[in-house]
Amino acid sequence: MVPDPGATRPDGPSSLRELALLFLRLGATSFGGPAAHVAMMEREVVRRRRWLDEQRFLDLGGATTVIPGPNSTELALHIGWARRRWSGLVVSGLAFLLPAVLASAALAWAYVRYGALPEVAWILYGVKPVILAIVAQALWKLAPRAASTWSLRALGLAAIAAAAFGVHELVVLFGAGFIALVGRRARSASVASAFVIPHAVPALATAAARC
């Protein structure tokens, strides 16, 4: 995909203006909750502007799942930090939240002033299919890297099944993470054994013969 003409190189820092404009737009157009927000950030930050690669984006997204609070807002903060450290974190976070703050304030004023809220349900009916398409596209793009082995794919399916049966999301999250960590260490140990043992046995036999 052709990057934005005004985008910075992946290895160069983004300007605060770029961060502010991007997250203001995302904050004003990201309907549908955190999943849709994250999908839109992936499209803009990874595929369009190439500010982060897929693995870095997945790492930052994974970090947000173990921090209390809204994942999409935390991801905006992480992206800002990755591009411009503290100044980027502050600008990205404020820019992403500002549209929602202004919209909430306007709705609160309308409710207090008129005793009712404007009827906007018809807008959501048109937005929902678009949101689903954006989320599905992001999942399709990131899934191969996030679940790069058959064991991780099986673990992902097991986590989905556990969540579907009502297991608390924190139990699913930390349980799947623990299983993945144990599996990775077990594989590392087996690889190390396969490399060390064939060399260690002859060395020990030689040492024993000399004794």
C-alpha positions, 0 to 999 in steps of 0.5 A: 500500500502506498504510504501517506504523502505527508507521512514520516519515514518509519525510522524517523520521529513523527511531528507532534502536529502529525500525531495530533491531526491523526488522533483527532481524526481517529477520535472523531470517527472511531465509532464502535468501541475499542476493537474498532478503534484498534483496527483503525489505528492498525490501518493508519499507523502500520499499513498506511503510515508505516510508523510501526511494524506489525510485531511492534503494534501487536506488542503494544496492543498486548501490553494494553490488555494487562493494564486497567482502563480502555485499551484503545486510549492506552494504545494511542498513548503507547503509539505517541510514546513510541514516536515522540516519547513524553510529548507524543504520549500527551499529544496523542492521548489528548487528541484522541480523547478530545472529540469524545469529551466535546461530544459528551459535553454537547449531549449533556448540555442538550439533555439538561437544556431540553430534557431529551437527547437527539435521536441518532440510532439510525446513524449507528445502523449504517456505521455497524457494518463498516465497523465490522469490516474494519475489525475483520480486515485488521484481524485478517492482517495481524492474525498470521503474525500473532498466531504464527505456530499451530500451538499458538493457533490452538491456544487462541481457539481454546481462549475463544472457547473459554471466553464463549463459555463465560470464563472471566477475561482476566483468567483467559488472558493470564492463563493463555499467557502462562501456557504460552510462556511455559510452552516456549520455555519447554521448546527452548529447553528441548532445543538446547538439550538436542544441541548440548547432549550429542556434544556432551556425551562424547566429552564426558566419555572421553573424560571418564576414559582418561580418569 
